[in-house]
Amino acid sequence: MELTPQLIDRLKHATFCRPAIVELADLFKETTAEEISTLVAQLTERGEDVALDRLLNVCAYLDFLVEPTVLAESAAVIADLTDLPYCYVNQDAAAIAPLIKMARSELLSWQRQAILGRLATELALRHETDHAEVKRLLQYLREEIRTPPAVALVYDSLNMLESGELKECVFPVMLDYDIDKTLPDRPPPKIIGGGETVRRPIPKLGRNEPCHCGSGKKYKRCCFEKDQAILADASSYAGVTKSQLVEDPGIVNDADVIRDLRAYEVKKLKPETLATNQLIPASQQAQRFGLMEVSFAMLIERSHRTDGTYPLDEGHFVDLMEYALAHNDIEMAQRARAMVPRDIEFVDWDEVDLQFALCQDPKHLAMIEARCKEAFCCLPDEKTGFRNHEFCNLTHLFRLNFPALSILFGRAAVLECPDRVLDNELVVERVHQARIDLGLSPWDDPIDTWFNDQEREEIGRARDKKQARETEALREQLAESREKIKQAEKGLSAKETMLADLKRELESTTVLQETPKTVPEKPQQEPQEAAQETMVRLRRQVDNLKAEIGNQQEKRQRLRHELERERQRAQRASAAQASADNKEQANDGTAPEMPGENARHIVVPDYHNSFRDACQSLPGSVAASAMKAIAAFAVYDPTIWRNARSIRQLTSIYRVRIGLHYRLLLRWIPGQDLTALDLIPRQDLESWIKRHA
């Protein structure tokens, strides 16, 4: 089947309803899948968006499998993107790669990129393919897209991919769309202007008035039906339809028309037909879609126009040149550069020359790029467990001839593999040597600050681990003490029970002894003596039990005191840090107010003798950090000013945090005085304030 103007017209005038799609399906039911794919490609190339919509509806209704690459490319032209998922219901895993490629194309809007990413996600889950490329696409779209609905769809696709299940999350599953169930039985109502404020493209006439075409017939019997189709295509400009605007935007002399065009519509624009104020927006829109030839043609046409209020700003050619360089189009970049005067302001030609050199001869940088990629992506060695320290190798490689690059690779080496302690120590030495070659101070590199911060964090972690161990030991001691008290209480209870039994036995013996004698005294002498001995023995046992019970009670009391001491010790240990924080915050006021740009007078710092003495007695890293903080405060570095706090009790005195354990005290009078007063341990801050208040 050939794509004729009659076929295009029939597709364009078909509506999205069951009768119209069934009628078209009868027309295409004998067509092969290859012929359908060819027709889709031709409509895409011509930019026939509405006709393409209907043809894809027919393909979905007849279960035709459109060639995956052709189907993905149609996403740039199709008028209603919600018609596209119907065609992917029966596609297999081969459709994923074209979707990924097209989703990253500059020809698509953010919404279309997000929908293609969603379709690729669902196909990958349905056919259980490798998710790596799809996940990389979604991560790219998440960083690139800014429209909230499209961003939400990308995040929902990522969540679906992470779950590994093809089920509805926030958005429905597009591969579950069924065109047979979706098609309405009646054509949808016509909406003039698509819901926006529109103006009539034709004059308003009564049905029985003479037709405006001059035929002499009544309007209802002449052009009425034809005009209804024109009214449905009304635009916001009087006498102009939307179709006319797309074909010839210059008829309205409005730049906003250009900004609404899509890639395939921008391709069709002819510079000579556009109004002067539309040429720059057309160039920018073409550049946005990667259509650099169209963008250049628009700028050339604008440079020839003399009817504009302002001459062409050559900066637009600079923008095109930089865009072309970023996309490795050297020929276009050179053509745009030829249009830029050499004396133009705000252009760093050295930077431009470097960009051209990098694009024209990238082989050396390509080698470095490959090694950096290897450093980032390499896996740990199976035997040693370490990764190849490629950044370390690059640090040494560039050390003699390119010291600045050596420093950069050295920083990357330390951050990428912080566990390679011995290698990193040598890397730091190389960085210091490279800084000397560049005429810089060897000890002021950020890598030294990073190491100092890591050392402080390590000390803090070691302290936290020690406190955790001590706390755990205290918990064990408390548990042991509780168990001892429990056992002692059990033993004491048993002794008390035994004592009660002995008391009852003793009382019964005493009662028997005091019973009136009714028999001769001599025969009862021996039983009386035995009873007397029993009483003595029982009293002795009672006394022993009382003494033992007393000892047990004393031991229990001692254990309780010990338990209470351990509990208080644990509470003091856990509250010490919070107490120090609260005391410091209680003494803090507000941060110093940063002067405006014009009011920032740099004052050379003075150093009090107390500060000098502290620098002599404290570790060198602490003193170095304090000196850097003073200099940063003097030059109004925001990172230091944000961490500085005034002291409520002292006027013009500020404290600055130096690591975890030290505080720098400064006196600052704006534009007049900056003095480093002292450098003290954190726990001495309150006493220092009381002493100087």
Stockholm file with secondary structure:
# STOCKHOLM 1.0

chainA/1-693         MELTPQLIDRLKHATFCRPAIVELADLFKETTAEEISTLVAQLTERGEDVALDRLLNVCAYLDFLVEPTVLAESAAVIADLTDLPYCYVNQDAAAIAPLIKMARSELLSWQRQAILGRLATELALRHETDHAEVKRLLQYLREEIRTPPAVALVYDSLNMLESGELKECVFPVMLDYDIDKTLPDRPPPKIIGGGETVRRPIPKLGRNEPCHCGSGKKYKRCCFEKDQAILADASSYAGVTKSQLVEDPGIVNDADVIRDLRAYEVKKLKPETLATNQLIPASQQAQRFGLMEVSFAMLIERSHRTDGTYPLDEGHFVDLMEYALAHNDIEMAQRARAMVPRDIEFVDWDEVDLQFALCQDPKHLAMIEARCKEAFCCLPDEKTGFRNHEFCNLTHLFRLNFPALSILFGRAAVLECPDRVLDNELVVERVHQARIDLGLSPWDDPIDTWFNDQEREEIGRARDKKQARETEALREQLAESREKIKQAEKGLSAKETMLADLKRELESTTVLQETPKTVPEKPQQEPQEAAQETMVRLRRQVDNLKAEIGNQQEKRQRLRHELERERQRAQRASAAQASADNKEQANDGTAPEMPGENARHIVVPDYHNSFRDACQSLPGSVAASAMKAIAAFAVYDPTIWRNARSIRQLTSIYRVRIGLHYRLLLRWIPGQDLTALDLIPRQDLESWIKRHA
#=GR chainA/1-693 SS CCCCHHHHHHHHHCCSSHHHHHHHHHHHTTCCHHHHHHHHHHHHHHTCHHHHHHHHHHHHHTTCCCCHHHHHHGGGTCSCGGGSGGGGTTCCGGGHHHHHHHHTCTTSCHHHHHHHHHHHHHHHHHTTCCCHHHHHHHHHHHHHCCCHHHHHHHHHHHHHHHHTCCCCSSSCCGGGCCHHHHCCSSCCCCCGGGGSCCCCSSCCCCTTSBCTTSSSSBGGGTTHHHHHHHHHTBCSSTTCBHHHHHHCGGGSCCTHHHHTCCHHHHHTCCGGGSCHHHHHHHHHHHHHTTCHHHHHHHHHHHHHCCCSSSCCCTHHHHHHHHHHHHTTCHHHHHHHHHTSCTTCTTCCHHHHHHHHHHHHSCHHHHHHHHHHHHHHHCCCCTTTCCCCCHHHHHHHHTTTTCHHHHHHHHHHHHHHCTTCHHHHHHHHHHHHHHHHHTTSCTTCSHHHHHHHHHHHHHHHHHHHHHHHHHHHHHHHHHHHHHHHHHHHHHHHHHHHHHHHHHHHHHHHHHHHHTSCCCSCTTTTHHHHHHHHHHHHHHHHHHHHHHHHHHHHHHHHHHHHHHHHHHHHHHHHHHHHHHHHHHHHHHHBCCCCCCCCGGGCCCCCCEECHHHHHHHHHSCHHHHHHHHHHHHHHHTTCHHHHTTEEEBTTSTTEEEEEETTTEEEEEEEETTTEEEEEEEEEGGGHHHHHHHHC
#=GC SS_cons         CCCCHHHHHHHHHCCSSHHHHHHHHHHHTTCCHHHHHHHHHHHHHHTCHHHHHHHHHHHHHTTCCCCHHHHHHGGGTCSCGGGSGGGGTTCCGGGHHHHHHHHTCTTSCHHHHHHHHHHHHHHHHHTTCCCHHHHHHHHHHHHHCCCHHHHHHHHHHHHHHHHTCCCCSSSCCGGGCCHHHHCCSSCCCCCGGGGSCCCCSSCCCCTTSBCTTSSSSBGGGTTHHHHHHHHHTBCSSTTCBHHHHHHCGGGSCCTHHHHTCCHHHHHTCCGGGSCHHHHHHHHHHHHHTTCHHHHHHHHHHHHHCCCSSSCCCTHHHHHHHHHHHHTTCHHHHHHHHHTSCTTCTTCCHHHHHHHHHHHHSCHHHHHHHHHHHHHHHCCCCTTTCCCCCHHHHHHHHTTTTCHHHHHHHHHHHHHHCTTCHHHHHHHHHHHHHHHHHTTSCTTCSHHHHHHHHHHHHHHHHHHHHHHHHHHHHHHHHHHHHHHHHHHHHHHHHHHHHHHHHHHHHHHHHHHHHTSCCCSCTTTTHHHHHHHHHHHHHHHHHHHHHHHHHHHHHHHHHHHHHHHHHHHHHHHHHHHHHHHHHHHHHHHBCCCCCCCCGGGCCCCCCEECHHHHHHHHHSCHHHHHHHHHHHHHHHTTCHHHHTTEEEBTTSTTEEEEEETTTEEEEEEEETTTEEEEEEEEEGGGHHHHHHHHC
//
